[in-house]
Amino acid sequence: MKKIGFLLLSFGFIGLSNISCKEKVAPVSERIAKNWTASSVKEGTSVVYTKGGTSNVRPGYSSFSLNLAAAPTASLREFDNNSFTGQYEVTDTKLTLKSLNPQPTGTGGTIEYTIVSLNNEGTELKLLRTTPSQKTGSNSNEYTLVSQ
C-alpha cells in the first residue's frame, strides 16, 4: 500500500513539474535579429517569387536579403540588387527600417512592415510591407523569409 501511495505522489509531482515547465519563447526582438532571405514573395495578390521555382516573375528575389543580425543596424538588398543600410526598430507587430541610405525612392528613408507571423524558433518570418514600393507598382508586398 505504501508503494502505491509513493507512486501516486511521484506521478503527481512529475505532472506538476511538467505543467510549470513550459518552454519559454524568446521575445520578437531576439528572434528577429538574424539575416533573412526570401522564401516566397507576393506583390499585391500575385506570387512573383518562390525559392527554387523555375518560372518566377521576379527571379531577382533570390538575392533579396534583410539583415537584422546586429541590432539596431539593418541592411536591405532588394530584388534589383539595390542595397540600403540604416537602423531598425521592432515591436511585437511592427518592423520599421529607418534612416536608410541611400533613401529608397518614395520612402523618405523609412520602410514599415507589419509582422504577420514569426515562428517560435525564429526561422520563418512573414512580413507585409505597409510602405508601398514604387518598384513593384506601389503594391503592398508580402514576404515569407527564412533565417540564414
C-alpha positions in Angstrom: 0.0 0.0 0.0 2.9 2.3 0.8 4.4 1.7 -2.6 1.1 2.6 -4.4 0.9 5.8 -2.3 4.5 6.7 -3.1 3.9 6.0 -6.9 0.8 8.2 -6.9 2.7 11.0 -5.1 5.6 10.7 -7.5 3.4 10.9 -10.6 1.7 14.0 -9.1 5.0 15.8 -8.6 6.1 14.9 -12.2 2.8 16.1 -13.6 3.0 19.4 -11.7 6.6 20.0 -12.8 5.6 19.4 -16.4 2.8 21.9 -16.2 5.1 24.6 -14.8 8.0 24.0 -17.2 6.5 25.4 -20.4 9.1 26.2 -23.0 10.0 29.9 -22.9 9.7 31.7 -26.2 12.3 34.4 -26.8 10.9 37.9 -27.4 10.4 39.1 -31.0 13.4 41.4 -30.7 15.7 38.4 -30.2 14.0 36.0 -32.7 14.1 38.6 -35.5 17.8 39.6 -35.0 19.0 37.4 -37.9 19.9 37.5 -41.6 16.8 36.7 -43.6 16.3 35.7 -47.3 13.2 35.3 -49.4 11.3 32.0 -49.5 8.3 33.5 -51.3 7.1 37.0 -52.3 3.7 38.3 -53.3 3.4 41.7 -54.9 -0.2 42.7 -54.4 -2.1 39.4 -54.9 0.4 37.8 -57.3 3.1 35.4 -56.2 6.2 36.6 -58.1 8.8 34.5 -56.4 9.1 31.1 -54.8 12.5 29.8 -53.8 13.6 27.0 -56.1 10.8 27.9 -58.6 11.5 27.7 -62.3 9.0 30.2 -63.6 9.4 33.1 -61.2 8.2 36.5 -62.5 11.0 38.2 -60.4 13.9 35.8 -60.1 16.0 38.6 -58.6 14.3 37.9 -55.2 16.8 35.0 -55.0 19.3 37.7 -53.9 16.9 39.5 -51.6 18.2 39.8 -48.0 17.2 41.6 -44.8 20.0 41.6 -42.3 18.9 42.4 -38.8 21.6 40.4 -37.0 23.5 43.4 -35.5 20.7 45.4 -33.8 19.9 48.2 -34.3 21.7 48.2 -37.7 19.7 47.0 -40.7 20.7 46.3 -44.3 18.3 45.5 -47.1 19.1 44.2 -50.5 16.2 44.3 -52.9 15.3 42.1 -55.9 17.1 44.5 -58.2 20.3 44.3 -56.1 20.0 47.8 -54.8 21.2 47.9 -51.2 20.3 50.2 -48.3 21.7 50.5 -44.8 20.2 52.1 -41.7 18.6 51.3 -38.4 15.6 49.2 -37.3 13.0 49.2 -34.6 10.8 46.3 -33.8 7.6 45.7 -31.7 5.6 42.5 -31.5 3.6 43.6 -34.6 5.8 46.1 -36.5 9.2 46.3 -38.1 10.5 49.7 -39.1 13.6 50.3 -41.2 14.7 54.0 -40.8 17.5 56.4 -41.8 18.0 54.2 -44.9 20.9 55.3 -47.0 20.6 55.8 -49.9 16.9 56.6 -49.5 14.7 54.1 -51.4 12.6 56.1 -53.9 9.5 57.5 -52.4 10.1 56.3 -48.8 11.8 59.3 -47.2 14.3 56.8 -45.9 11.7 54.7 -43.9 10.1 51.4 -44.7 7.5 49.9 -42.4 6.3 46.3 -42.3 3.6 44.5 -40.3 4.8 41.3 -38.7 2.2 38.8 -39.9 4.0 35.9 -38.2 7.3 34.9 -36.7 7.6 31.3 -35.5 8.8 30.4 -32.0 12.2 29.2 -33.3 12.8 32.4 -35.2 13.4 30.5 -38.5 10.4 31.8 -40.6 9.2 35.4 -40.7 6.2 36.7 -42.7 6.1 40.5 -43.3 3.6 42.7 -45.1 5.2 45.9 -46.4 2.9 48.8 -45.5 5.1 51.4 -47.2 4.2 50.9 -50.9 7.1 50.1 -53.2 7.3 52.2 -56.4 9.4 49.5 -57.9 6.6 47.0 -57.8 3.7 49.2 -58.9 3.0 50.7 -55.4 1.8 47.3 -54.2 1.8 46.2 -50.6 4.2 43.3 -50.8 4.2 40.2 -48.6 7.4 38.4 -47.9 7.9 35.0 -46.4 11.5 35.0 -45.2 13.7 32.3 -43.8 16.7 32.8 -41.5 20.2 32.0 -42.7 
